[in-house]
Amino acid sequence: MKNQITIAKHNLKLVMLESALTAALLSMSIMTPFFYSIGLSQLQISQTQVIFTVVMVFLNLPTGWLADRFSRKWANVIGDFGVALTFIAYAMSQNFLMVVVCECSLGFFMALSQGVDQSLLRHFCQKINPSEDFFRQKTARLNCWHYVVMLVLVWLGGPIGAISLRLAVALSGVPYIIGGIASLMVADDSKKLVTDKNPFRDMLRIVVSSFRNQPLRLRIFTYAIGREMTHAVIWVFTPLLIMAGVPLAIVSTAWALNAMASLLGARLATKFGFKLKDWQIFALPLAIMAVSMSIIGIHLNIITIWFYLLMGVVQGWTGATLISLVQHYTCPEEQTSVISLTSIVGRLVYIPTSLLVGWVGDWQLARTPLVVLLCFAPVGLFLTFHLARE
């Protein structure tokens, strides 16, 4: 028994290492300038992300089911190495069409590993210590690792991007190569999904049963809204910084500060998040988002733009807290599938909001934060009310 726990601890470290390394992009801070350099408009940037998201929506559940049914480990391995190769190809993109092809490839390989690390995290946590608190603490700690890696990568991305935007994009695949190697070393003994049904019928059963489960359904939508309210706006963060008067040379520093803010949010969640009720866990970041987007959207300048760092705090808090609320109501053998379903709901939220932010960004960039506020505040209040009623 003691030896099994030791092995589980070793596997848990490998899973957390892989997840941390593949949670951020080295090229994130320079992607918008890269897109501009090959002739894309702000709306076209949003369209490429929508195409990526549509691919993820269609593939998330099938690939999640495959991981649950056959091997979570190999889903991660293939996904990580596939993403690494795609970034090398991405660096050679010359136009909108080539970007779309690369985004479709990224969508496929990222869908393959989507939710796998979180499923394996819960499995190995259960083997070490079956208490829910232990799992939640590890989830929150993993998110702290995410933002430490993000901080390092975005800080490196700026100087590398200043030398060559394409080099920064190509090197974004390196963490995925290391993550793929770490995944190869994991001994995956997690419980597999056993079924004799048609795969599509089984996936439909998982979807229907998840949405019929009222507490799970509510938390799926809570996760989707909580995570996506910091997502669409990232594609206008660099343009907003430049419009506010921040020199291009220190834009990557601003991204690094945002990563530090995300780390702070994850650390706060580790210390205080799970002492709160579910509705309070969600209401707090919703309120912070409303403050941040209101201040920036009403009057953008060199001072108010730094209120964007509050969005980093929101990102760190929600990443550390919300997915474990979903997993609490999910049976072990369906973990990856339900996490994939949760991701699909989030991406369905992201598609229209991303297009709207992109359209408004081409028309009146400074008002995009208000668009985010108007999209997410009303539905966020609705979810908070229903969580509180429980």
C-alpha positions, -999 to 999 in steps of 0.1 A, spaced: 0 0 0 28 24 9 46 16 -23 14 23 -43 11 57 -26 48 65 -34 42 56 -71 10 77 -71 29 107 -57 55 103 -85 28 102 -112 10 132 -96 42 152 -99 46 143 -136 10 151 -143 13 185 -126 46 192 -145 30 184 -179 -1 205 -171 19 235 -159 42 235 -189 14 233 -214 -9 259 -198 7 290 -214 23 302 -246 57 317 -250 44 338 -279 12 350 -263 23 386 -258 34 389 -294 7 370 -312 -13 401 -321 17 419 -336 25 386 -354 -10 386 -369 -7 422 -379 27 415 -396 11 390 -420 -18 414 -427 -47 402 -404 -72 427 -391 -86 426 -355 -118 410 -368 -98 384 -388 -78 376 -356 -112 370 -338 -123 348 -368 -92 326 -366 -99 321 -328 -135 313 -335 -125 287 -361 -101 271 -336 -129 271 -310 -154 255 -334 -129 227 -341 -125 222 -303 -163 222 -298 -168 194 -324 -138 173 -312 -137 179 -274 -163 154 -264 -153 126 -289 -116 129 -279 -125 131 -242 -145 99 -246 -116 82 -264 -93 92 -235 -117 79 -209 -124 47 -229 -88 38 -239 -59 58 -225 -57 93 -209 -19 90 -210 -16 85 -247 -42 112 -254 -18 136 -236 13 123 -253 -1 126 -289 -18 159 -281 14 175 -267 37 164 -295 11 174 -321 8 209 -307 46 213 -308 48 203 -345 19 227 -353 37 257 -337 67 250 -360 43 252 -390 25 282 -375 58 302 -375 59 298 -413 24 312 -419 22 339 -445 -16 347 -446 -50 343 -431 -56 309 -448 -23 294 -434 -32 307 -399 -66 290 -402 -50 256 -411 -27 259 -381 -55 268 -358 -75 238 -370 -45 216 -363 -41 231 -328 -78 226 -322 -75 189 -330 -44 182 -308 -55 204 -279 -89 187 -279 -71 154 -276 -54 163 -243 -82 187 -230 -92 177 -195 -68 147 -194 -44 163 -169 -73 173 -146 -87 137 -147 -54 122 -139 -48 147 -112 -81 137 -94 -72 100 -99 -38 102 -83 -50 125 -56 -77 99 -47 -50 72 -44 -29 94 -21 -56 110 0 -93 105 -9 -105 137 9 -120 164 -13 -99 191 4 -67 174 -7 -78 173 -43 -89 210 -42 -56 220 -27 -37 203 -54 -59 218 -81 -53 253 -67 -15 246 -63 -14 234 -99 -29 266 -111 -2 285 -92 23 265 -112 4 274 -144 9 311 -137 46 308 -126 53 291 -160 31 317 -178 51 345 -161 84 330 -173 72 323 -208 56 357 -215 86 375 -201 108 355 -225 84 359 -254 88 397 -256 126 398 -261 125 368 -284 97 384 -303 117 416 -306 144 395 -324 119 375 -345 82 372 -342 84 339 -360 111 325 -338 89 332 -307 60 314 -323 81 283 -332 97 281 -297 62 280 -282 62 243 -290 92 235 -267 72 233 -235 48 209 -252 77 186 -262 89 185 -225 53 180 -214 49 151 -239 81 135 -225 67 138 -190 34 122 -201 53 93 -215 67 86 -180 33 85 -163 20 51 -152 -17 55 -160 -38 31 -139 -69 53 -138 -103 37 -141 -114 34 -177 -149 39 -191 -165 5 -197 -193 4 -222 -208 -18 -249 -229 10 -264 -223 28 -297 -197 55 -289 -220 83 -301 -249 70 -280 -226 68 -250 -214 104 -255 -251 114 -259 -258 96 -226 -230 115 -208 -243 148 -222 -279 141 -212 -271 128 -178 -248 157 -170 -274 183 -179 -302 164 -160 -280 166 -129 -291 200 -117 -260 208 -94 -236 196 -121 -254 215 -148 -253 247 -128 -216 243 -121 -208 236 -158 -224 269 -167 -207 286 -137 -173 273 -149 -180 284 -185 -190 319 -176 -163 323 -150 -135 313 -173 -147 329 -205 -152 364 -190 -113 368 -191 -108 351 -224 -121 371 -254 -106 403 -241 -70 390 -242 -68 396 -280 -72 433 -274 -50 436 -244 -18 444 -264 -37 470 -286 -53 485 -255 -18 488 -239 -4 506 -270 -35 528 -273 -31 538 -236 5 549 -243 25 518 -231 57 515 -252 57 483 -274 91 474 -258 75 468 -224 43 452 -236 56 417 -227 64 431 -192 27 440 -189 18 405 -199 42 392 -172 26 414 -146 -7 400 -156 7 365 -151 19 376 -116 -17 389 -109 -30 355 -120 -6 338 -97 -18 360 -69 -54 351 -77 -45 314 -76 -26 318 -43 -55 336 -27 -78 308 -39 -55 282 -23 -57 300 10 -93 312 11 -113 299 -18 -126 267 -3 -136 283 29 -163 300 9 -197 287 -3 -200 279 -40 -219 311 -48 -193 332 -30 -164 315 -49 -181 327 -82 -195 361 -71 -161 374 -60 -143 372 -94 -175 384 -111 -174 416 -90 -137 421 -96 -142 417 -134 -170 443 -133 -148 468 -115 -118 463 -139 -138 464 -172 -159 494 -160 -129 516 -152 -109 507 -184 -140 510 -206 -152 543 -193 -118 561 -196 -87 544 -211 -54 560 -202 -19 551 -190 -32 547 -154 -65 530 -159 -51 503 -182 -33 488 -153 -67 479 -138 -66 451 -163 -43 433 -138 -75 426 -118 -85 404 -147 -54 384 -141 -65 379 -104 -99 368 -117 -82 343 -141 -61 328 -114 -90 325 -89 -114 309 -113 -88 285 -127 -80 273 -91 -116 269 -79 -143 263 -106 -132 231 -123 -131 212 -89 -167 222 -83 -176 205 -116 -156 174 -108 -172 170 -74 -204 160 -91 -188 138 -118 -182 101 -116 -145 89 -119 -148 70 -152 -164 100 -170 -141 127 -157 -124 136 -190 -157 135 -209 -175 158 -185 -146 182 -184 -146 182 -222 -183 189 -222 -177 218 -198 -151 231 -221 -175 229 -250 -200 250 -231 -173 276 -224 -162 277 -260 -198 281 -272 -199 312 -250 -165 323 -263 -175 322 -300 -201 351 -301 -183 372 -274 -149 369 -293 -166 379 -326 -183 408 -309 -151 420 -292 -132 417 -325 -159 437 -344 -160 464 -317 -122 464 -316 -120 473 -353 -147 500 -348 -139 515 -313 -111 496 -295 -114 515 -262 -150 503 -257 -142 466 -258 -140 462 -220 -176 475 -217 -187 449 -243 -172 422 -220 -190 437 -190 -223 438 -207 -219 402 -220 -210 386 -187 -223 406 -158 -261 398 -163 -257 361 -168 -231 360 -140 -256 376 -116 -282 350 -127 -259 321 -119 -249 336 -86 -285 339 -76 -292 302 -84 -260 290 -66 -270 310 -35 -305 295 -36 -290 260 -32 
